Amino acid sequence: MNSLSWAIYAADLCQSAGVCGTLVFMGAGGAGLIAAIGAAIDDPSGFNTRRGWGAGKRFFITAILAAIITVPIPSKETVYAIIASEYGEQLLHTQTASKAKKALDAWLDKQVENQHG
C-alpha cells in the first residue's frame, strides 16, 4: 500500500475512534450516574451514598477522559481534505505543473491582448 492508501485508512479509523469515544463517554457517564443515584436511593443515611459517589467518580472520570480524547480527533471529511491539500501541493511542484502554468499564463496573456487589441 502506498502513502495515500494509508491516509485513507487513517481517515476511516478517525471516524471509528470518534464513534467509540462517544459511546464510551455516554456509557461511562450513564453508569456513573446510575451508580451514584442507586447508592443514594439504597441508603438514605449517607454511608452507601459516599461509596456510590466514589464508584460513580470512576465512571465520570472515564467519561471525561473519553470526551477529551475524542474531541480533537478530526472527522473523516477533514482527513480527506488534508490528504487532498498535501497531494495537491506536491503536484504543484512537478515539472508538468510548471509547464501547465506557463501555458495557461501564455494563453491568458493572449486573451487579454485580443480583448484590448
mmCIF file of the C-alpha atoms, coordinates in Angstrom:
data_MODEL
# 
_entry.id   MODEL 
# 
loop_
_atom_site.group_PDB 
_atom_site.id 
_atom_site.type_symbol 
_atom_site.label_atom_id 
_atom_site.label_alt_id 
_atom_site.label_comp_id 
_atom_site.label_asym_id 
_atom_site.label_entity_id 
_atom_site.label_seq_id 
_atom_site.pdbx_PDB_ins_code 
_atom_site.Cartn_x 
_atom_site.Cartn_y 
_atom_site.Cartn_z 
_atom_site.occupancy 
_atom_site.B_iso_or_equiv 
_atom_site.pdbx_formal_charge 
_atom_site.auth_seq_id 
_atom_site.auth_comp_id 
_atom_site.auth_asym_id 
_atom_site.auth_atom_id 
_atom_site.pdbx_PDB_model_num 
ATOM 1   C CA . MET A 1 1   ? 0.000   0.000  0.000   1.00 0.00 ? 1   MET A CA 1 
ATOM 2   C CA . ASN A 1 2   ? 1.198   3.488  -0.771  1.00 0.00 ? 2   ASN A CA 1 
ATOM 3   C CA . SER A 1 3   ? 1.010   6.543  1.492   1.00 0.00 ? 3   SER A CA 1 
ATOM 4   C CA . LEU A 1 4   ? -2.322  7.642  0.008   1.00 0.00 ? 4   LEU A CA 1 
ATOM 5   C CA . SER A 1 5   ? -3.865  4.266  0.859   1.00 0.00 ? 5   SER A CA 1 
ATOM 6   C CA . TRP A 1 6   ? -2.632  4.557  4.438   1.00 0.00 ? 6   TRP A CA 1 
ATOM 7   C CA . ALA A 1 7   ? -4.013  8.087  4.709   1.00 0.00 ? 7   ALA A CA 1 
ATOM 8   C CA . ILE A 1 8   ? -7.447  6.954  3.519   1.00 0.00 ? 8   ILE A CA 1 
ATOM 9   C CA . TYR A 1 9   ? -7.291  4.089  6.023   1.00 0.00 ? 9   TYR A CA 1 
ATOM 10  C CA . ALA A 1 10  ? -6.411  6.574  8.780   1.00 0.00 ? 10  ALA A CA 1 
ATOM 11  C CA . ALA A 1 11  ? -9.433  8.671  7.803   1.00 0.00 ? 11  ALA A CA 1 
ATOM 12  C CA . ASP A 1 12  ? -11.687 5.687  8.345   1.00 0.00 ? 12  ASP A CA 1 
ATOM 13  C CA . LEU A 1 13  ? -10.015 4.968  11.702  1.00 0.00 ? 13  LEU A CA 1 
ATOM 14  C CA . CYS A 1 14  ? -10.677 8.542  12.793  1.00 0.00 ? 14  CYS A CA 1 
ATOM 15  C CA . GLN A 1 15  ? -14.373 8.055  12.182  1.00 0.00 ? 15  GLN A CA 1 
ATOM 16  C CA . SER A 1 16  ? -14.383 4.768  14.136  1.00 0.00 ? 16  SER A CA 1 
ATOM 17  C CA . ALA A 1 17  ? -12.399 6.258  17.016  1.00 0.00 ? 17  ALA A CA 1 
ATOM 18  C CA . GLY A 1 18  ? -14.812 9.163  17.252  1.00 0.00 ? 18  GLY A CA 1 
ATOM 19  C CA . VAL A 1 19  ? -17.793 6.829  17.434  1.00 0.00 ? 19  VAL A CA 1 
ATOM 20  C CA . CYS A 1 20  ? -16.112 4.578  20.022  1.00 0.00 ? 20  CYS A CA 1 
ATOM 21  C CA . GLY A 1 21  ? -15.085 7.556  22.149  1.00 0.00 ? 21  GLY A CA 1 
ATOM 22  C CA . THR A 1 22  ? -18.612 8.924  22.091  1.00 0.00 ? 22  THR A CA 1 
ATOM 23  C CA . LEU A 1 23  ? -20.043 5.554  23.115  1.00 0.00 ? 23  LEU A CA 1 
ATOM 24  C CA . VAL A 1 24  ? -17.548 5.242  25.987  1.00 0.00 ? 24  VAL A CA 1 
ATOM 25  C CA . PHE A 1 25  ? -18.346 8.806  27.074  1.00 0.00 ? 25  PHE A CA 1 
ATOM 26  C CA . MET A 1 26  ? -22.087 8.186  27.092  1.00 0.00 ? 26  MET A CA 1 
ATOM 27  C CA . GLY A 1 27  ? -21.824 4.699  28.628  1.00 0.00 ? 27  GLY A CA 1 
ATOM 28  C CA . ALA A 1 28  ? -19.421 5.631  31.410  1.00 0.00 ? 28  ALA A CA 1 
ATOM 29  C CA . GLY A 1 29  ? -21.272 8.847  32.215  1.00 0.00 ? 29  GLY A CA 1 
ATOM 30  C CA . GLY A 1 30  ? -24.583 6.995  32.390  1.00 0.00 ? 30  GLY A CA 1 
ATOM 31  C CA . ALA A 1 31  ? -23.100 4.192  34.506  1.00 0.00 ? 31  ALA A CA 1 
ATOM 32  C CA . GLY A 1 32  ? -21.615 6.712  36.928  1.00 0.00 ? 32  GLY A CA 1 
ATOM 33  C CA . LEU A 1 33  ? -24.915 8.498  37.266  1.00 0.00 ? 33  LEU A CA 1 
ATOM 34  C CA . ILE A 1 34  ? -26.789 5.233  37.832  1.00 0.00 ? 34  ILE A CA 1 
ATOM 35  C CA . ALA A 1 35  ? -24.232 4.102  40.458  1.00 0.00 ? 35  ALA A CA 1 
ATOM 36  C CA . ALA A 1 36  ? -24.488 7.382  42.347  1.00 0.00 ? 36  ALA A CA 1 
ATOM 37  C CA . ILE A 1 37  ? -28.292 7.555  42.213  1.00 0.00 ? 37  ILE A CA 1 
ATOM 38  C CA . GLY A 1 38  ? -28.621 3.882  43.120  1.00 0.00 ? 38  GLY A CA 1 
ATOM 39  C CA . ALA A 1 39  ? -26.425 4.327  46.185  1.00 0.00 ? 39  ALA A CA 1 
ATOM 40  C CA . ALA A 1 40  ? -28.380 7.388  47.295  1.00 0.00 ? 40  ALA A CA 1 
ATOM 41  C CA . ILE A 1 41  ? -31.710 5.581  46.971  1.00 0.00 ? 41  ILE A CA 1 
ATOM 42  C CA . ASP A 1 42  ? -30.394 2.416  48.646  1.00 0.00 ? 42  ASP A CA 1 
ATOM 43  C CA . ASP A 1 43  ? -29.130 4.091  51.833  1.00 0.00 ? 43  ASP A CA 1 
ATOM 44  C CA . PRO A 1 44  ? -30.548 7.482  52.791  1.00 0.00 ? 44  PRO A CA 1 
ATOM 45  C CA . SER A 1 45  ? -28.236 7.594  55.838  1.00 0.00 ? 45  SER A CA 1 
ATOM 46  C CA . GLY A 1 46  ? -25.362 8.575  53.599  1.00 0.00 ? 46  GLY A CA 1 
ATOM 47  C CA . PHE A 1 47  ? -22.803 5.782  54.074  1.00 0.00 ? 47  PHE A CA 1 
ATOM 48  C CA . ASN A 1 48  ? -23.524 3.995  50.798  1.00 0.00 ? 48  ASN A CA 1 
ATOM 49  C CA . THR A 1 49  ? -24.137 7.321  49.101  1.00 0.00 ? 49  THR A CA 1 
ATOM 50  C CA . ARG A 1 50  ? -20.492 8.225  49.662  1.00 0.00 ? 50  ARG A CA 1 
ATOM 51  C CA . ARG A 1 51  ? -19.456 4.805  48.363  1.00 0.00 ? 51  ARG A CA 1 
ATOM 52  C CA . GLY A 1 52  ? -21.791 5.222  45.387  1.00 0.00 ? 52  GLY A CA 1 
ATOM 53  C CA . TRP A 1 53  ? -20.317 8.600  44.545  1.00 0.00 ? 53  TRP A CA 1 
ATOM 54  C CA . GLY A 1 54  ? -16.863 7.044  44.879  1.00 0.00 ? 54  GLY A CA 1 
ATOM 55  C CA . ALA A 1 55  ? -17.786 4.398  42.314  1.00 0.00 ? 55  ALA A CA 1 
ATOM 56  C CA . GLY A 1 56  ? -19.591 6.991  40.227  1.00 0.00 ? 56  GLY A CA 1 
ATOM 57  C CA . LYS A 1 57  ? -16.483 9.194  40.166  1.00 0.00 ? 57  LYS A CA 1 
ATOM 58  C CA . ARG A 1 58  ? -14.545 6.445  38.392  1.00 0.00 ? 58  ARG A CA 1 
ATOM 59  C CA . PHE A 1 59  ? -17.161 6.306  35.679  1.00 0.00 ? 59  PHE A CA 1 
ATOM 60  C CA . PHE A 1 60  ? -17.303 10.094 35.438  1.00 0.00 ? 60  PHE A CA 1 
ATOM 61  C CA . ILE A 1 61  ? -13.513 10.302 35.139  1.00 0.00 ? 61  ILE A CA 1 
ATOM 62  C CA . THR A 1 62  ? -13.609 7.675  32.386  1.00 0.00 ? 62  THR A CA 1 
ATOM 63  C CA . ALA A 1 63  ? -16.333 9.652  30.614  1.00 0.00 ? 63  ALA A CA 1 
ATOM 64  C CA . ILE A 1 64  ? -14.359 12.902 30.850  1.00 0.00 ? 64  ILE A CA 1 
ATOM 65  C CA . LEU A 1 65  ? -11.182 11.236 29.564  1.00 0.00 ? 65  LEU A CA 1 
ATOM 66  C CA . ALA A 1 66  ? -13.117 9.700  26.659  1.00 0.00 ? 66  ALA A CA 1 
ATOM 67  C CA . ALA A 1 67  ? -14.509 13.134 25.783  1.00 0.00 ? 67  ALA A CA 1 
ATOM 68  C CA . ILE A 1 68  ? -11.072 14.777 25.987  1.00 0.00 ? 68  ILE A CA 1 
ATOM 69  C CA . ILE A 1 69  ? -9.580  12.113 23.726  1.00 0.00 ? 69  ILE A CA 1 
ATOM 70  C CA . THR A 1 70  ? -12.499 12.091 21.271  1.00 0.00 ? 70  THR A CA 1 
ATOM 71  C CA . VAL A 1 71  ? -12.890 15.836 20.700  1.00 0.00 ? 71  VAL A CA 1 
ATOM 72  C CA . PRO A 1 72  ? -9.579  16.504 18.881  1.00 0.00 ? 72  PRO A CA 1 
ATOM 73  C CA . ILE A 1 73  ? -9.996  13.534 16.519  1.00 0.00 ? 73  ILE A CA 1 
ATOM 74  C CA . PRO A 1 74  ? -10.747 15.043 13.101  1.00 0.00 ? 74  PRO A CA 1 
ATOM 75  C CA . SER A 1 75  ? -13.728 13.944 11.059  1.00 0.00 ? 75  SER A CA 1 
ATOM 76  C CA . LYS A 1 76  ? -13.310 11.690 8.045   1.00 0.00 ? 76  LYS A CA 1 
ATOM 77  C CA . GLU A 1 77  ? -14.020 14.621 5.718   1.00 0.00 ? 77  GLU A CA 1 
ATOM 78  C CA . THR A 1 78  ? -11.327 16.741 7.391   1.00 0.00 ? 78  THR A CA 1 
ATOM 79  C CA . VAL A 1 79  ? -8.753  13.999 6.892   1.00 0.00 ? 79  VAL A CA 1 
ATOM 80  C CA . TYR A 1 80  ? -9.765  13.714 3.228   1.00 0.00 ? 80  TYR A CA 1 
ATOM 81  C CA . ALA A 1 81  ? -9.359  17.492 2.841   1.00 0.00 ? 81  ALA A CA 1 
ATOM 82  C CA . ILE A 1 82  ? -5.893  17.308 4.410   1.00 0.00 ? 82  ILE A CA 1 
ATOM 83  C CA . ILE A 1 83  ? -4.942  14.471 2.047   1.00 0.00 ? 83  ILE A CA 1 
ATOM 84  C CA . ALA A 1 84  ? -6.139  16.462 -0.968  1.00 0.00 ? 84  ALA A CA 1 
ATOM 85  C CA . SER A 1 85  ? -4.238  19.523 0.197   1.00 0.00 ? 85  SER A CA 1 
ATOM 86  C CA . GLU A 1 86  ? -1.000  17.627 0.763   1.00 0.00 ? 86  GLU A CA 1 
ATOM 87  C CA . TYR A 1 87  ? -1.095  15.792 -2.563  1.00 0.00 ? 87  TYR A CA 1 
ATOM 88  C CA . GLY A 1 88  ? -2.229  18.923 -4.388  1.00 0.00 ? 88  GLY A CA 1 
ATOM 89  C CA . GLU A 1 89  ? 0.752   20.816 -3.034  1.00 0.00 ? 89  GLU A CA 1 
ATOM 90  C CA . GLN A 1 90  ? 3.090   18.023 -4.147  1.00 0.00 ? 90  GLN A CA 1 
ATOM 91  C CA . LEU A 1 91  ? 1.592   18.122 -7.635  1.00 0.00 ? 91  LEU A CA 1 
ATOM 92  C CA . LEU A 1 92  ? 2.137   21.880 -7.902  1.00 0.00 ? 92  LEU A CA 1 
ATOM 93  C CA . HIS A 1 93  ? 5.877   21.368 -7.613  1.00 0.00 ? 93  HIS A CA 1 
ATOM 94  C CA . THR A 1 94  ? 6.181   18.925 -10.533 1.00 0.00 ? 94  THR A CA 1 
ATOM 95  C CA . GLN A 1 95  ? 7.631   19.754 -13.940 1.00 0.00 ? 95  GLN A CA 1 
ATOM 96  C CA . THR A 1 96  ? 4.287   19.037 -15.640 1.00 0.00 ? 96  THR A CA 1 
ATOM 97  C CA . ALA A 1 97  ? 2.507   21.521 -13.384 1.00 0.00 ? 97  ALA A CA 1 
ATOM 98  C CA . SER A 1 98  ? 5.146   24.126 -14.160 1.00 0.00 ? 98  SER A CA 1 
ATOM 99  C CA . LYS A 1 99  ? 4.620   23.621 -17.906 1.00 0.00 ? 99  LYS A CA 1 
ATOM 100 C CA . ALA A 1 100 ? 0.841   23.789 -17.496 1.00 0.00 ? 100 ALA A CA 1 
ATOM 101 C CA . LYS A 1 101 ? 1.147   27.043 -15.538 1.00 0.00 ? 101 LYS A CA 1 
ATOM 102 C CA . LYS A 1 102 ? 3.370   28.588 -18.208 1.00 0.00 ? 102 LYS A CA 1 
ATOM 103 C CA . ALA A 1 103 ? 0.951   27.501 -20.952 1.00 0.00 ? 103 ALA A CA 1 
ATOM 104 C CA . LEU A 1 104 ? -2.007  28.920 -19.018 1.00 0.00 ? 104 LEU A CA 1 
ATOM 105 C CA . ASP A 1 105 ? -0.167  32.217 -18.459 1.00 0.00 ? 105 ASP A CA 1 
ATOM 106 C CA . ALA A 1 106 ? 0.634   32.459 -22.179 1.00 0.00 ? 106 ALA A CA 1 
ATOM 107 C CA . TRP A 1 107 ? -2.973  31.689 -23.126 1.00 0.00 ? 107 TRP A CA 1 
ATOM 108 C CA . LEU A 1 108 ? -4.318  34.277 -20.650 1.00 0.00 ? 108 LEU A CA 1 
ATOM 109 C CA . ASP A 1 109 ? -1.867  36.905 -21.947 1.00 0.00 ? 109 ASP A CA 1 
ATOM 110 C CA . LYS A 1 110 ? -3.049  36.190 -25.486 1.00 0.00 ? 110 LYS A CA 1 
ATOM 111 C CA . GLN A 1 111 ? -6.704  36.536 -24.437 1.00 0.00 ? 111 GLN A CA 1 
ATOM 112 C CA . VAL A 1 112 ? -6.003  39.876 -22.753 1.00 0.00 ? 112 VAL A CA 1 
ATOM 113 C CA . GLU A 1 113 ? -4.209  41.119 -25.897 1.00 0.00 ? 113 GLU A CA 1 
ATOM 114 C CA . ASN A 1 114 ? -7.161  40.083 -28.076 1.00 0.00 ? 114 ASN A CA 1 
ATOM 115 C CA . GLN A 1 115 ? -9.574  41.922 -25.803 1.00 0.00 ? 115 GLN A CA 1 
ATOM 116 C CA . HIS A 1 116 ? -7.603  45.147 -25.832 1.00 0.00 ? 116 HIS A CA 1 
ATOM 117 C CA . GLY A 1 117 ? -6.154  44.926 -29.316 1.00 0.00 ? 117 GLY A CA 1 
# 
